Amino acid sequence: MSNALDFTFSDLIAGYLTGYDPDTDIAELHTSDGRPYSVKITSNTVGEMIRNLGEAYIDATAQLRGLMQPGRFIHAYGVFYPAEAGGTAFEAKHITLFGKEADEYRFETQDWWQRQIVKIADFYLDSEFGAGATTFDYRNYRTDLTMLGTATASTRQETDTISRLVYGLATAYLLSGKQRYLDAASAGARYLIEHLCCVDRTAEVAYWYHALVIEPDGTERKILASEFGDDYNAIPCYEQIYALAGLTQVYRITGDPKLREIIDLTVNLFDKYFKDKTNFSDGTPRRGYYSHIDPVTFDPLSPALDDGPRTNRDRKNWNSVGDHIPAYLINLFLATGEQRYADMLEDQCDTITKHFPDYANSPFVQEKFFGDWSKDQHYGSQQNRAIVGHNLKIAWNLMRVNSARPKAEYVEFAEKIADLMPGVGSDRQRGGWYDMVERVTAPGEKFHRLVWHDRKAWWQQEQGILAYLILNGVFGKPEYAKQARESAAFYNAWMLDTGAGGVYFNVLANGMPFALGGERSKGSHSMAMYHSAELAFLAAVYGNLLSNSNPMDFYFHPQPGAFNGVLRVSPDLLPPKSVKIAQVWVNGHEHRDFDADTLTVRLPKSQEQQVVRVRILPVSVDFSADTLDTTGGRAQISLLGTLTSADLSVLFEQVEAALAAGCGTISIDMTDLVYLDPQAVRYLALTKQHREFALDITGAKGQVAQQLQDSELYQELATAGARPARGRKGGRS
């Protein structure tokens, strides 16, 4: 007997408008996979423009019908009325718009993600340490936070959640330069080392406690072995991995040698106890990292790890092999440039590429293994099931490492995942990515069965957004841009808690927040600030630098003698020669001792910590200066792109030609200028000083307007229509 859908229900449709009939008030659209729907707009339908954290509600109801242009992407939430005379009707109750123009997506503006990470950082700092706190005592930190950000009665402090918070705060500093974030991150890094890290000098390793509990009398009770689910009474590799996420990001900013020592000692732990150094019978290395070790013997083959259906003895999985890459290893390589870390990245990606594909049996990768890489399809709750986000995470990280150690098999595997996942892991009706699904379908089944629910977790949305953003940034394929946009649209429309702040752990398939059990929390064993900050940082990097040709500023705070005097500032593993340094400031003063192409800054010697701000540009942003008209003694020159010191001769030629033509007035339109080097300002002022002509500058905005304002020569230049820069960021707005 089939189940008839003969009852009303509310749901979400995500799709592209194909038409609108004002007489019937019906909009036609098609979903991501091309299925058509008719959406009835009623007198009660509300229109809302998407908003970022910290923004007020933006009502678009009055303008809604005029915005129903073909090609516009919308989310329509409403009620289905099945089995009516004309078929199944759908009446929209709420329509989410993503931009004023039909092809506009607000989350692709230059500073969207930067503003988002600042609000998330403020939410967690205020929740953990009090509103506006400037001192950060981590004895007051609590792992468990409610949906509103208030601490629960639990006094438990888990290593990984502190580390994830530290990572997020440090990352917020990288994008904003706000000292409060770095102060809190540095305090957290010190607290982790002093309270939750054990250094074994004899074995030359460091390992991390799972958690500590602050007792009523103020004493600390430390918990060594994990007390979480399938990892119970073992030391899981992923917990040790994520203990390094925060320390490594702070080290990347400060170069603190104490942090580096603990990081290296923990890497020694992975190499000494988790890494499989045995061989197959033919002498081929088995490679990879075991998923768990015995908390007493540190033996991955210990019988104590046997525990019935969830035995962790002699096991490997995605987390033990792949999580090294994003959690700390890429950032450690970016900070140091040491090839041994690049070698580790390559080894992990080689291992993933060799063992994880299983496309003869499933469109999803195989994630759980025995020590010899045979499939483990009976482990705990995972069985023969897939985590959608892990597939996407593989594609994203293979593309990152491919920029440092390019291999055809990395790209082939990443694109294979990218091509398969929308059809089996995404929700093409509503948008977003599912959680755990069955890896294979049973006879007669069209859809891979959802294991527990059809909810969508915030961290899996991150993997989808970043995977397709970097794929689009590298290859520029329209399908990758489409998937990135649809993924980012769902995340920004439904995962952001614009009321209380922060990001929801889970939402229902239709985007409504899920507010039961541990998933109603903003802080838990699984959630702090790691994934939301990582997403904001890298979505800004990939979007601005790889796709939209916008400059970005990054902030560092190196200690005296850090990094042997050479600061590496690449924001991520990006395609070679895709970005360059445009400008550097040290303690607020311009600093020219840098290598634009290698993305390194030679630091001035100092006995104090220094604040370093670095502006990075896409190499694809070029510069042009065109003289549009010279009639009536007035030259009109239009500037486009990035005006660096190397491009000064181009501007010089246009100005000199205008003066030679007898123009008494030169009007320079800077509307399309993304970046203005201070040498160009000085050249214009000096030329005006020694030559008889009037100078008008129009359209300056962003960094260009800021550079003009910052110049001591600003009053020498007549500027009209210049818009003040927002903050200190440059680029198109």
DOPA-314257 format. One record per residue (C-alpha): x, y, z; residue number from 1; residue in one letter. Coordinates in steps of 0.02 Angstrom, whole numbers, always signed. Each point is the difference from the previous one (the first is absolute). Example, Ala and Ser with C-alpha at 12.3 -4.5 7.8 and 13.67 -1.06 7.14 Angstrom:
DOPA-314257
X, Y, Z, n, res
+615, -225, +390, 1, A $
+69, +172, -33, 2, S $
This chain:
DOPA-314257
X, Y, Z, n, res
+0, +0, +0, 1, M $
+70, +170, -48, 2, S $
-9, +152, +114, 3, N $
-110, +137, -71, 4, A $
+53, +180, +29, 5, L $
-175, +67, +26, 6, D $
+32, +116, +147, 7, F $
+69, +177, +13, 8, T $
+178, +29, +58, 9, F $
+124, +143, +5, 10, S $
+167, -9, -87, 11, D $
+136, +95, -90, 12, L $
+37, +16, -186, 13, I $
+168, +69, -60, 14, A $
+7, +46, -183, 15, G $
+25, +118, -145, 16, Y $
-145, +105, -62, 17, L $
-52, -29, -180, 18, T $
-149, +117, -4, 19, G $
-134, +96, +95, 20, Y $
-180, +33, -49, 21, D $
-68, +155, +90, 22, P $
-179, -44, -47, 23, D $
+3, -167, +93, 24, T $
+138, +52, +123, 25, D $
+90, -163, -39, 26, I $
+189, -13, -18, 27, A $
+76, -145, -97, 28, E $
+167, -71, +51, 29, L $
+108, -152, -20, 30, H $
+105, -84, +133, 31, T $
+187, -31, -7, 32, S $
-29, -160, -97, 33, D $
-127, +77, -119, 34, G $
-168, -52, +74, 35, R $
-138, +131, -29, 36, P $
-111, +74, +135, 37, Y $
-138, +131, +3, 38, S $
+4, +114, +152, 39, V $
-156, +98, +45, 40, K $
+35, +168, +79, 41, I $
-140, +59, +115, 42, T $
-44, +157, +94, 43, S $
+83, -78, +153, 44, N $
+164, -48, -83, 45, T $
+149, +82, +83, 46, V $
+159, +44, -94, 47, G $
+165, +12, +92, 48, E $
+175, +43, -60, 49, M $
+135, -115, +67, 50, I $
+95, +78, +145, 51, R $
+165, -31, +84, 52, N $
+33, -19, +185, 53, L $
-17, +169, +82, 54, G $
-116, +70, -133, 55, E $
-180, +52, +28, 56, A $
-147, -82, -88, 57, Y $
-14, +62, -180, 58, I $
-180, -4, -59, 59, D $
-32, -19, -186, 60, A $
-186, -34, +2, 61, T $
-51, +161, -87, 62, A $
+125, -27, -140, 63, Q $
-23, -189, -11, 64, L $
-100, -15, -161, 65, R $
+113, +119, -92, 66, G $
+148, -108, +48, 67, L $
-68, -160, -77, 68, M $
+119, +14, -149, 69, Q $
+52, -152, -104, 70, P $
+163, -76, +58, 71, G $
-14, +60, +180, 72, R $
+36, -133, +131, 73, F $
-123, -4, +145, 74, I $
-52, -106, +149, 75, H $
-189, -15, +14, 76, A $
-72, -69, +161, 77, Y $
-183, -41, -2, 78, G $
-140, -128, +4, 79, V $
-35, -140, -123, 80, F $
-183, -41, -37, 81, Y $
-1, -171, -85, 82, P $
-137, -83, -103, 83, A $
-90, +159, -51, 84, E $
-90, +24, -166, 85, A $
+151, +76, -83, 86, G $
+124, -118, +82, 87, G $
+107, +38, +151, 88, T $
-2, +184, +42, 89, A $
+138, +93, +93, 90, F $
-30, +166, +87, 91, E $
+153, +96, +58, 92, A $
-3, +72, +176, 93, K $
+179, +64, +3, 94, H $
+121, +34, -143, 95, I $
+184, +28, +30, 96, T $
+93, +108, -126, 97, L $
+189, +1, -16, 98, F $
+31, +169, -80, 99, G $
-83, +154, -73, 100, K $
+48, -47, -177, 101, E $
-54, -164, -79, 102, A $
+180, -63, -13, 103, D $
+59, +71, +166, 104, E $
+48, -106, +151, 105, Y $
+34, +105, +154, 106, R $
+113, -132, +75, 107, F $
+120, +26, -145, 108, E $
+35, +182, +47, 109, T $
+179, +31, +50, 110, Q $
-24, +17, +188, 111, D $
-148, -117, +35, 112, W $
+99, -139, +79, 113, W $
+118, +118, +91, 114, Q $
-148, +83, +85, 115, R $
-74, -169, +41, 116, Q $
+155, -68, +87, 117, I $
+12, +157, +108, 118, V $
-178, -26, +62, 119, K $
+32, -184, +36, 120, I $
+158, +43, +97, 121, A $
-93, +130, +103, 122, D $
-138, -126, +37, 123, F $
+121, -128, +71, 124, Y $
+106, +124, +97, 125, L $
-152, +82, +77, 126, D $
-75, -172, +40, 127, S $
+156, -71, +81, 128, E $
+78, +152, +84, 129, F $
-135, +134, +13, 130, G $
-57, +139, -115, 131, A $
+144, +108, -59, 132, G $
+130, -97, +100, 133, A $
+182, +49, -28, 134, T $
+78, -127, +119, 135, T $
-26, -185, -27, 136, F $
+11, -123, +144, 137, D $
-28, -171, -76, 138, Y $
-42, -75, +168, 139, R $
-168, +80, -35, 140, N $
-13, -84, -171, 141, Y $
-137, -130, -20, 142, R $
-19, -125, -141, 143, T $
-189, -4, +7, 144, D $
-96, +156, -52, 145, L $
-186, +15, -29, 146, T $
-75, +65, -162, 147, M $
+2, +174, +77, 148, L $
+183, -16, +46, 149, G $
-20, -20, +188, 150, T $
+107, -126, +91, 151, A $
-84, -155, +70, 152, T $
+30, -68, +175, 153, A $
+137, -115, -65, 154, S $
+178, +51, +46, 155, T $
+76, -114, -132, 156, R $
+136, +69, -113, 157, Q $
+42, -106, -153, 158, E $
+167, +23, -84, 159, T $
-64, -2, -177, 160, D $
-138, +127, +27, 161, T $
+122, +122, +81, 162, I $
+118, -29, -145, 163, S $
-140, +29, -126, 164, R $
-46, +162, +86, 165, L $
+183, +55, +0, 166, V $
+10, -39, -186, 167, Y $
-156, +102, -35, 168, G $
+58, +151, +100, 169, L $
+172, -3, -80, 170, A $
-80, -12, -171, 171, T $
-112, +148, +40, 172, A $
+158, +98, +41, 173, Y $
+79, -49, -166, 174, L $
-146, +81, -91, 175, L $
-37, +148, +114, 176, S $
+157, +46, +95, 177, G $
-101, +21, +160, 178, K $
+119, -25, +144, 179, Q $
-137, -65, +115, 180, R $
-15, -157, -105, 181, Y $
+186, -37, +1, 182, L $
+14, +34, +187, 183, D $
-139, -126, +33, 184, A $
+74, -127, -120, 185, A $
+174, +16, +76, 186, S $
-70, -19, +176, 187, A $
-93, -156, -56, 188, G $
+155, -74, -80, 189, A $
+99, +25, +162, 190, R $
-141, -76, +102, 191, Y $
-5, -154, -109, 192, L $
+186, -30, +21, 193, I $
+2, +34, +187, 194, E $
-156, -99, +46, 195, H $
-39, -130, -133, 196, L $
+166, -50, -78, 197, C $
+123, -129, +63, 198, C $
+179, +4, -64, 199, V $
+100, -162, +9, 200, D $
+180, +59, -17, 201, R $
+66, -178, +0, 202, T $
-104, -51, -150, 203, A $
+10, +176, -73, 204, E $
-187, +10, -27, 205, V $
-146, +104, +62, 206, A $
-174, -68, +23, 207, Y $
-164, +79, +51, 208, W $
-129, -40, +132, 209, Y $
-176, -22, -62, 210, H $
-69, +124, +127, 211, A $
+7, +66, +176, 212, L $
-137, +33, +124, 213, V $
+12, +144, +123, 214, I $
-62, -66, +166, 215, E $
-104, +104, +123, 216, P $
+157, +32, +106, 217, D $
+92, +69, -154, 218, G $
+113, -150, -27, 219, T $
+19, -80, -171, 220, E $
-46, -180, -40, 221, R $
+84, -50, -163, 222, K $
-73, -127, -120, 223, I $
+125, -88, -111, 224, L $
-99, -121, -108, 225, A $
-146, +59, -105, 226, S $
-175, -11, +73, 227, E $
-86, +32, -164, 228, F $
-103, -132, -90, 229, G $
+99, -122, -107, 230, D $
+165, +67, +69, 231, D $
-38, -45, +180, 232, Y $
+151, -52, +105, 233, N $
+123, +24, -143, 234, A $
+107, +143, -65, 235, I $
-70, +40, -172, 236, P $
+117, +74, -128, 237, C $
-121, +137, -50, 238, Y $
-7, +70, +178, 239, E $
+189, +18, +0, 240, Q $
-9, +77, -174, 241, I $
-127, +133, +48, 242, Y $
+98, +42, +157, 243, A $
+125, +79, -121, 244, L $
-124, +103, -102, 245, A $
+1, +149, +117, 246, G $
+185, -3, +43, 247, L $
+51, -8, -182, 248, T $
-108, +147, -52, 249, Q $
+68, +107, +142, 250, V $
+176, -53, -45, 251, Y $
-31, +50, -180, 252, R $
-36, +177, +62, 253, I $
+128, +19, +140, 254, T $
+141, -123, -30, 255, G $
+1, -41, +187, 256, D $
+139, -132, +22, 257, P $
-89, -82, +148, 258, K $
-149, -38, -110, 259, L $
+114, -69, -135, 260, R $
+84, -116, +125, 261, E $
-165, -76, +56, 262, I $
-62, -14, -179, 263, I $
+157, -94, -52, 264, D $
-8, -115, +152, 265, L $
-181, -43, -44, 266, T $
+49, -35, -180, 267, V $
+131, -117, +76, 268, N $
-143, -88, +91, 269, L $
-88, -31, -166, 270, F $
+159, -64, -79, 271, D $
+51, -110, +146, 272, K $
-164, -78, +55, 273, Y $
-138, +30, -128, 274, F $
+94, -21, -164, 275, K $
-2, -173, -78, 276, D $
+180, -39, -43, 277, K $
-27, -183, -41, 278, T $
+2, -80, -172, 279, N $
-112, -117, -98, 280, F $
+68, -174, -32, 281, S $
+76, +59, -165, 282, D $
+99, +135, +91, 283, G $
-113, +145, -52, 284, T $
-27, +126, +141, 285, P $
-176, -3, +71, 286, R $
+4, +186, +45, 287, R $
-135, +104, +81, 288, G $
-40, +36, +182, 289, Y $
-94, -110, +122, 290, Y $
-162, +72, +65, 291, S $
+29, -39, +187, 292, H $
+135, -49, +122, 293, I $
-9, -78, +172, 294, D $
+6, +140, +131, 295, P $
+124, -98, +106, 296, V $
+117, -84, -124, 297, T $
-29, +114, -150, 298, F $
-16, -160, -102, 299, D $
-123, +5, -147, 300, P $
-6, -191, +2, 301, L $
-37, -16, +186, 302, S $
-135, -129, +47, 303, P $
-67, +132, +119, 304, A $
-69, +92, -152, 305, L $
-117, -146, -40, 306, D $
-177, +44, +51, 307, D $
-122, -106, -99, 308, G $
-77, +86, -152, 309, P $
+97, +162, +21, 310, R $
+173, -75, +22, 311, T $
+137, +127, -32, 312, N $
+142, -123, -10, 313, R $
+99, +3, -162, 314, D $
-115, +125, -86, 315, R $
+23, +148, -117, 316, K $
-128, +127, -60, 317, N $
-23, +167, -88, 318, W $
+27, +99, +160, 319, N $
+164, -83, +44, 320, S $
+71, +24, -175, 321, V $
-84, +153, -74, 322, G $
-35, +117, +145, 323, D $
+185, +41, +18, 324, H $
-10, +99, -162, 325, I $
-123, +140, +43, 326, P $
+13, -2, +189, 327, A $
+184, +47, +16, 328, Y $
+114, -67, -138, 329, L $
-37, +124, -140, 330, I $
+13, +146, +122, 331, N $
+163, -68, +70, 332, L $
+72, -11, -175, 333, F $
-62, +175, -42, 334, L $
+83, +69, +156, 335, A $
+167, -88, -19, 336, T $
+24, -48, -182, 337, G $
+85, -158, +61, 338, E $
-6, -137, -130, 339, Q $
-22, -139, +128, 340, R $
-176, +63, +28, 341, Y $
-31, +5, -187, 342, A $
+63, -179, -5, 343, D $
-128, -47, +134, 344, M $
-138, +85, -98, 345, L $
+49, -95, -156, 346, E $
+9, -165, +94, 347, D $
-173, +23, +72, 348, Q $
-76, +47, -167, 349, C $
+86, -148, -84, 350, D $
-73, -114, +132, 351, T $
-175, +74, -20, 352, I $
+8, -10, -189, 353, T $
+56, -181, +5, 354, K $
-118, -73, +129, 355, H $
-158, +105, +15, 356, F $
-78, -12, -175, 357, P $
-126, -142, -13, 358, D $
-97, +50, -154, 359, Y $
-30, -176, -62, 360, A $
-115, -21, +150, 361, N $
-61, +173, +52, 362, S $
+3, +183, -53, 363, P $
+70, +36, +174, 364, F $
+176, -31, +64, 365, V $
+40, -139, +123, 366, Q $
+41, +80, +168, 367, E $
+34, -141, +125, 368, K $
+139, -128, -17, 369, F $
+95, -135, +90, 370, F $
+186, +27, +20, 371, G $
+37, -90, -164, 372, D $
-121, +115, -94, 373, W $
-133, -131, -22, 374, S $
-174, +74, +20, 375, K $
-80, +11, +171, 376, D $
-187, +9, -36, 377, Q $
-64, -59, +169, 378, H $
+74, +133, +116, 379, Y $
-117, +75, +129, 380, G $
-133, +111, -73, 381, S $
+93, +32, -163, 382, Q $
-19, -175, -72, 383, Q $
-1, +16, -191, 384, N $
-51, +182, +5, 385, R $
+71, +164, -62, 386, A $
+25, +171, +78, 387, I $
-40, +119, -142, 388, V $
+113, +136, +71, 389, G $
+151, -115, +2, 390, H $
-15, -27, -187, 391, N $
-7, +187, -29, 392, L $
+143, +28, +122, 393, K $
+110, -117, -101, 394, I $
-33, +96, -161, 395, A $
+36, +167, +84, 396, W $
+164, -54, +80, 397, N $
+65, -94, -152, 398, L $
-18, +161, -99, 399, M $
+94, +97, +134, 400, R $
+146, -120, +8, 401, V $
+4, -11, -189, 402, N $
+62, +179, -2, 403, S $
+155, -52, +98, 404, A $
+27, -175, -67, 405, R $
-98, -12, -163, 406, P $
-56, -173, -54, 407, K $
-126, -47, -132, 408, A $
-79, -130, +113, 409, E $
-40, +132, +132, 410, Y $
-96, +104, -127, 411, V $
-85, -151, -77, 412, E $
-60, -61, +170, 413, F $
-58, +174, +54, 414, A $
-98, +27, -160, 415, E $
-75, -174, +12, 416, K $
-69, +44, +171, 417, I $
-59, +170, -61, 418, A $
-94, -79, -144, 419, D $
-83, -136, +105, 420, L $
-48, +86, +162, 421, M $
-140, +116, -57, 422, P $
-100, -149, -62, 423, G $
+20, -108, +154, 424, V $
+44, +111, +148, 425, G $
-85, +167, -29, 426, S $
-181, +53, +22, 427, D $
-45, +60, -175, 428, R $
-173, +50, +58, 429, Q $
+46, +115, +143, 430, R $
+189, +23, -11, 431, G $
+135, -54, +122, 432, G $
+91, -163, +35, 433, W $
-61, -151, +96, 434, Y $
+90, -90, +141, 435, D $
+17, -191, +2, 436, M $
-72, -107, -139, 437, V $
+6, -182, -51, 438, E $
+142, -26, -123, 439, R $
-104, -113, -112, 440, V $
-183, -5, -49, 441, T $
-107, -154, +18, 442, A $
-95, -70, -151, 443, P $
-139, +117, -50, 444, G $
+68, +149, +97, 445, E $
+29, +165, -91, 446, K $
+80, +94, +145, 447, F $
+143, -46, +114, 448, H $
-86, -23, +167, 449, R $
+31, +131, +134, 450, L $
+58, -94, +154, 451, V $
-61, +99, +151, 452, W $
-91, +151, -69, 453, H $
+0, +126, -142, 454, D $
+75, +140, +103, 455, R $
+149, +100, -59, 456, K $
+152, +37, +108, 457, A $
+94, +165, -9, 458, W $
+170, -82, -25, 459, W $
-56, -103, -150, 460, Q $
-66, +157, -84, 461, Q $
+175, +72, +23, 462, E $
+80, -145, -93, 463, Q $
-117, +21, -148, 464, G $
+26, +187, -13, 465, I $
+189, -10, +10, 466, L $
+15, -148, -117, 467, A $
-94, +84, -141, 468, Y $
+74, +173, +34, 469, L $
+178, -63, -22, 470, I $
-48, -108, -149, 471, L $
-82, +151, -81, 472, N $
+148, +111, +43, 473, G $
+122, -120, -82, 474, V $
-102, -61, -149, 475, F $
-134, +132, -24, 476, G $
-133, -127, -50, 477, K $
-178, +68, +7, 478, P $
-66, -155, +89, 479, E $
+126, +24, +141, 480, Y $
-50, +183, +19, 481, A $
-183, -53, +3, 482, K $
+28, -131, +136, 483, Q $
+104, +121, +104, 484, A $
-135, +133, -10, 485, R $
-143, -117, +41, 486, E $
+96, -71, +148, 487, S $
+46, +172, +66, 488, A $
-179, +59, -25, 489, A $
-70, -137, +110, 490, F $
+132, +27, +135, 491, Y $
-21, +188, +8, 492, N $
-190, -6, -11, 493, A $
-30, -133, +133, 494, W $
+155, -43, +105, 495, M $
+30, +176, +69, 496, L $
-87, +41, +163, 497, D $
-32, +183, -36, 498, T $
-96, +16, +163, 499, G $
+112, -70, +136, 500, A $
+161, -5, -100, 501, G $
+115, -139, -57, 502, G $
-43, -146, -114, 503, V $
-127, -138, +23, 504, Y $
+67, -176, +24, 505, F $
-137, -80, -105, 506, N $
-151, +54, -98, 507, V $
-143, -103, -69, 508, L $
-1, -41, -185, 509, A $
-110, +154, -28, 510, N $
+122, +114, +89, 511, G $
-93, +19, +165, 512, M $
+115, -10, +153, 513, P $
+4, -167, +90, 514, F $
-7, +37, +186, 515, A $
+2, -165, +93, 516, L $
+134, -89, +102, 517, G $
+182, +40, -26, 518, G $
-36, +70, -172, 519, E $
-85, +153, +75, 520, R $
+169, +54, +69, 521, S $
+127, +127, -63, 522, K $
+137, -85, +101, 523, G $
+25, -187, +21, 524, S $
+123, -142, -26, 525, H $
-26, +24, -187, 526, S $
-21, +189, -16, 527, M $
+99, +154, +43, 528, A $
+61, +127, -129, 529, M $
+109, -105, -114, 530, Y $
-107, -41, -151, 531, H $
-95, +165, -7, 532, S $
+164, +98, +8, 533, A $
+89, -113, -123, 534, E $
-144, +23, -121, 535, L $
-5, +189, +18, 536, A $
+189, +15, -23, 537, F $
+18, -113, -151, 538, L $
-163, +50, -84, 539, A $
+66, +179, +4, 540, A $
+170, -58, -67, 541, V $
-67, -109, -140, 542, Y $
-138, +120, -48, 543, G $
+101, +160, +2, 544, N $
+170, -60, -59, 545, L $
-43, -142, -118, 546, L $
-169, +48, -74, 547, S $
-48, +182, +24, 548, N $
+168, +90, -18, 549, S $
-11, +93, +165, 550, N $
+148, +42, +112, 551, P $
+6, -57, +181, 552, M $
+91, +58, +157, 553, D $
+75, -123, +125, 554, F $
+73, +36, +172, 555, Y $
+146, -78, +93, 556, F $
+82, +36, +168, 557, H $
+174, -80, -1, 558, P $
+104, -7, +156, 559, Q $
+181, +63, -1, 560, P $
+105, -121, -102, 561, G $
-150, -98, -62, 562, A $
+17, -104, -157, 563, F $
+185, +46, -14, 564, N $
-55, +171, -60, 565, G $
-101, -62, -150, 566, V $
-190, +5, +16, 567, L $
-95, -112, -121, 568, R $
-170, +75, -36, 569, V $
-85, -112, -129, 570, S $
-179, -18, +63, 571, P $
-19, -179, -64, 572, D $
+74, -124, -122, 573, L $
-52, +92, -157, 574, L $
+48, -34, -182, 575, P $
+180, +57, -33, 576, P $
+17, +181, -53, 577, K $
-186, +33, +23, 578, S $
+25, +136, +133, 579, V $
+133, +125, +50, 580, K $
+39, +125, +137, 581, I $
-48, +177, -47, 582, A $
+41, +96, +159, 583, Q $
+62, -28, +177, 584, V $
-13, +104, +158, 585, W $
+99, -32, +159, 586, V $
-65, +88, +155, 587, N $
-103, +113, -112, 588, G $
+145, +54, -112, 589, H $
+24, -56, -178, 590, E $
+133, -135, -16, 591, H $
+78, -45, -168, 592, R $
+115, -145, +44, 593, D $
-107, -141, -69, 594, F $
-1, -122, -145, 595, D $
-167, +21, -88, 596, A $
+8, -164, -94, 597, D $
+59, -117, +139, 598, T $
-120, +83, +124, 599, L $
+134, +31, +130, 600, T $
+38, +154, +104, 601, V $
+172, +33, +74, 602, R $
-37, +67, +173, 603, L $
+94, +149, +71, 604, P $
+99, -40, +155, 605, K $
-91, +44, +159, 606, S $
-2, -42, +183, 607, Q $
-190, +13, +3, 608, E $
-140, -92, -85, 609, Q $
-47, +82, -163, 610, Q $
-168, +21, -86, 611, V $
+15, -47, -182, 612, V $
-139, +35, -124, 613, R $
+18, -76, -172, 614, V $
-105, +38, -153, 615, R $
-9, -145, -123, 616, I $
-66, +16, -177, 617, L $
-49, -124, -134, 618, P $
+132, +0, -135, 619, V $
-142, +6, -127, 620, S $
-42, +177, +55, 621, V $
+92, +109, -127, 622, D $
+6, +185, -28, 623, F $
-50, +110, -146, 624, S $
-9, +187, -27, 625, A $
-102, +63, -148, 626, D $
-21, +178, -60, 627, T $
-181, +12, -54, 628, L $
-6, +181, -60, 629, D $
+112, +153, -16, 630, T $
-119, +126, -79, 631, T $
-29, +173, +70, 632, G $
+167, +0, +91, 633, G $
-61, -135, +120, 634, R $
+72, -177, +5, 635, A $
-107, -140, +69, 636, Q $
+105, -148, +58, 637, I $
-79, -161, +66, 638, S $
+98, -117, +113, 639, L $
-41, -185, +16, 640, L $
+69, -138, +112, 641, G $
+152, +12, +112, 642, T $
+120, +146, -7, 643, L $
+162, -61, +79, 644, T $
+170, +84, -6, 645, S $
+45, -112, -147, 646, A $
-146, +72, -100, 647, D $
+44, +182, +32, 648, L $
+75, +23, -174, 649, S $
-169, -39, -78, 650, V $
-84, +142, +97, 651, L $
+150, +112, -37, 652, F $
-20, -24, -188, 653, E $
-185, +46, +3, 654, Q $
+26, +157, +107, 655, V $
+148, +59, -102, 656, E $
-95, -27, -162, 657, A $
-146, +102, +67, 658, A $
+115, +143, +51, 659, L $
+90, -7, -167, 660, A $
-169, +17, -86, 661, A $
-25, +164, +93, 662, G $
-131, -57, +124, 663, C $
-17, +119, +145, 664, G $
-109, -118, +101, 665, T $
+25, -185, +28, 666, I $
-147, -98, +71, 667, S $
+45, -174, +64, 668, I $
-143, -122, +26, 669, D $
+49, -129, +134, 670, M $
-169, -87, +9, 671, T $
+72, -164, -64, 672, D $
+167, +14, +89, 673, L $
+23, -140, +127, 674, V $
+166, +52, +75, 675, Y $
+102, +161, +3, 676, L $
+185, -2, +44, 677, D $
+58, +150, +104, 678, P $
+137, +36, -129, 679, Q $
-137, +41, -126, 680, A $
-74, +128, +120, 681, V $
+169, +80, +24, 682, R $
+30, +2, -188, 683, Y $
-164, +90, -33, 684, L $
+33, +128, +138, 685, A $
+177, +33, -61, 686, L $
-53, +15, -181, 687, T $
-138, +123, +48, 688, K $
+126, +99, +103, 689, Q $
+116, +28, -149, 690, H $
-124, +8, -145, 691, R $
-141, +121, -35, 692, E $
-161, -101, +0, 693, F $
-154, -38, +106, 694, A $
-28, -177, +64, 695, L $
-166, -81, +42, 696, D $
-14, -174, +74, 697, I $
-170, -85, +0, 698, T $
-74, -167, +52, 699, G $
+132, -50, +128, 700, A $
-60, -129, +125, 701, K $
+64, -137, +114, 702, G $
+189, -8, +15, 703, Q $
+20, +130, -137, 704, V $
-97, +131, +99, 705, A $
+90, -52, +159, 706, Q $
+170, +20, -83, 707, Q $
-46, +174, -58, 708, L $
-61, +45, +174, 709, Q $
+153, -73, +85, 710, D $
+118, +98, -111, 711, S $
+73, +161, +68, 712, E $
-28, +65, -178, 713, L $
-187, -28, +3, 714, Y $
-40, +186, +8, 715, Q $
+108, +28, -154, 716, E $
-117, -108, -103, 717, L $
-175, +57, -44, 718, A $
-113, -150, +27, 719, T $
-183, -8, -47, 720, A $
-122, -138, +39, 721, G $
+127, -99, +100, 722, A $
-81, -121, +121, 723, R $
+89, -31, +167, 724, P $
+68, -175, +20, 725, A $
-94, -119, +113, 726, R $
+125, -44, +135, 727, G $
+169, -27, -79, 728, R $
-44, -125, -136, 729, K $
+29, +32, -184, 730, G $
-78, -61, -159, 731, G $
-167, +11, -85, 732, R $
-150, +23, +113, 733, S $
